[in-house]
Amino acid sequence: MTPSDPPGFNALIHAPQRLRICAALLPVREIEFSALRDGLAVADSVLSKHLRVLDEAGYIRLSKPTGRGRARTWVSITASGRTAVLKHLDALRAMLGDVGA
């Protein structure tokens, strides 16, 4: 955050792919890695890289439930992640102000 950024602006979330990931996670309880990858139309490596950053920040949770068949990775947004994304969206709205009005 720079001195000119409004409160709540989050540079970590603002990166285009991470913002898209967060936007995809907001309306769902969890989503399977491949569905998220396909929905964003990115490579596995790109998604993995951005998920790792969000996970290290505590904004998402990755889980691999054990069971029958192939292990699948599930992604969900945490409470702190949801709060950070919503604050970031408010900050973006504040930055836009009356643009287009």
N, C-alpha and C positions, 0 to 999 in steps of 0.2 A: 504494500500500500504506500502511495506517495502522499505528501501533504495535500495535494489537490484532489485526491480520491475521496468520495463521500464515505461516511461511516458505513461499514458493512461490505464494502467492496472487497472481493477476495480474489487475488491474482491467481491463486492455485486453482480455483474453480473456473476462472474466466477463460483459461486456455480452451480454444474451440472444441476439441474432442471431449475434454472433461466436462464442459458445460453441456454438451449433447448427452453425455452419459448420465449426468445428474438429472437433466430434464426427462430422460427416459425412465429413470428410477422413481421420480416423485410420485407418479400415479399408481405404482404397483407395489405389492408387498415384497416380491422378489422376482428375478428374471434369470433364466438360464443363460450362461455365457454365450452359447452359440446363437441364441435368439437375439441377444443384445448385439453381438457382432454383426449378424445379418441385418438387423434393423438399422444399424449405423453405417453399414456397408464399409467396414474396415477390416484389415487383416488381423489375425489372432495376435500377432506381436504388437500391433498398435494398441489394441484394446488392453492387452495384458500390461503394457507399460503404463497406461493411464490409470488402470484399476489399481496397480501397485502404489502409485502416488496417492490416490484417494484413500486407499486402505491405510497407508502409513500415516495419513493425516487423521484417521479415525472417522472419515466421512462415509465409508461404505463397509460392509461386512461381506467377506467371501466365505462360502461354506461348500464342502464336498461331502454330502451325506453318503454314508456307506450303505450298501444294499446290493441287490442283484443287478447284474449288468454293468455297463460301462459307468465309471465314475464321472459325474457331471459337476461342474462348478456353478454355484448359484450366487447371485449378487443381489444385495439389498442395501438400501440407504439407512444409515443410523440416524438416531434422533439428532445428534449434533450435526450430522451431514445435512439433514433436512433443514435445520435452523440456519446453517451457513448458506445453503443455496437460496433459501427464501430471503435472507438478509442481502445476499448478493443481487438478487433480482430487484429488490427494493432500491438498492444503490444504483443499479442501471437505470431504473425508472427516474430516479432523482437526477442522474446525469443528463438524461434526455430532456427533462423539464418540459417545456412547452414546445419542443421541436415538433413540427408538423401541425400544431394547433392553429 
